[in-house]
């Protein structure tokens, strides 16, 4: 968990590869659903508009998609790493209970990556992802100037919702609606780990690994 630009996507992807986990990414689930939306579906169209303007998609919709993904991973005998969920305390109560049922409370780790608002705007304003699967294209020297994703060959794009105004709105939404989940999970006895996200990618990754066990 963490505010926009804190590196959730990057760190989740690194951990998924290293620990051989299934990554369940709420934004990926949302974008998949929106890409397959019938133009006549006014409810989904409204949710898509809200999402593109920095708001949160209807919690019950996302909750259903997430629970479906958790169950599928568990049935396949795979561990999971979550990314972008839960987003509200009400969702946390239901979704974490489902994760606990499938994997056991003692095996759940909650990683909170911190980042200030100025750095959030700075990072997200120049963030790039691949068009096909949303792979993060890290802001490194070796990635400078590349136009296709090294993972799947699809074009590299800048997200339409990564404007300074929208980024600031997403940051405030995170603070007011998502960050309180951390206190909730701590009170429920989950192992919550706090990581400073303002360091280089490799250092953040190493810090997470060092604190997981």
PyMOL commands that set and color helices and strands:
alter all, ss='L'
color gray80, all
select helices_A, chain A and resi 8-19+26-35+42-52+59-75+89-103+105-107+117-125+141-143+164-178+180-187+201-212
alter helices_A, ss='H'
color red, helices_A
select strands_A, chain A and resi 22-25+80-83+109-114+128-130+136-137+156-157+191-196
alter strands_A, ss='S'
color yellow, strands_A
deselect
rebuild
show_as cartoon
